[in-house]
């Protein structure tokens, strides 16, 4: 499993939260990225789903995520996301996209730009380069759901997997799953 370690992900978010707001661009990037990386985590989003999210898909306390392959998915805002969303919307330029490209708001930010930002932040705060790709955040979501005891169906729903086999990988790598399976062994007790 290629999930960014929990402590490294926390370091990354803390680093973004502590970025100085020296000018308009710094405020803009800080608020955008603080929301973007948290949305990837809380909603188990693929980068393409996040960057291609139209602003019109944000309604009250819910977000309609256009799935990569399997239709739309309704997600509900957490207090953390709602707070970050409010901060971002206060500085975000007018655009059809939740995350517009800098300087060309009629276009959305690119996946490559998100990759670059994660690499930049991660290296600056001491996270190992091997974890610095946005999909590792999606894996972090799956691992945490499995570790907290969520069923395969629940993991499948949040990560929008088409088959249970895609979600089983998270349970197989879950410390809780391993302990549970090993507790069933009887010889030598």
Beta strands, then each sheet from edge to edge (+ up, - down):
strand 1: 58-59
strand 2: 62-66
strand 3: 72-76
strand 4: 100-101
strand 5: 104-108
sheet 1: 1+ 2- 3+
sheet 2: 4+ 5-
end
